[in-house]
């Protein structure tokens, strides 16, 4: 794994970087936990700011994490037909989602990706299939460009969802949303 180091030019920038590094895992876990709640409440249906409909679901593999330091405790639910019981029980004990497999759908396209809450690392991105057969006279770069477009589209969807989360997280409605999440976890 490659690490990116960011250099601070002033003591204030150094403090901001340290604060961001400290908060990132918590924001990521809050985001994934909220995303599970939100997709469950809205049946996975979303609309982008440009009015495009899409769906998003957490499925097949969810990991929850709780505790601190040496007392970290993880529960994982996985499987193609998993009801995610262990992860749901983990939420009831105060854990938060630290990894999730996310399926995104828009029009006839479907993407699947694993997201880590700790650092927003994306792994195993599966895009819609690209037809590799070239038609006569077709640009040989067309398939590559289509694949790049599909990767970019998946990142746009994730960005849109994260922006929605941040908007809610920083709003005065967040305490109400947390209450709704606690009620949902208690189901």
Secondary structure, 3 states (H helix, E strand, C coil): CCCCCCCCCCHHHHHHHHHHHHHHHHHHHHHHHHHHHHHHHCCCEEECCCCCEEEEEEEEEEEEEECCHHHCEEEEEECCCCCCHHHHHHHHCCCEEEEEEEEEEECCEEEEEEEECCCCCEEEEECCCCCCCCCCCCCCCHHHHHHHHHHHHHHHHHHHHHHHHHHHHCCCCHHHHHHHHHHHHCC
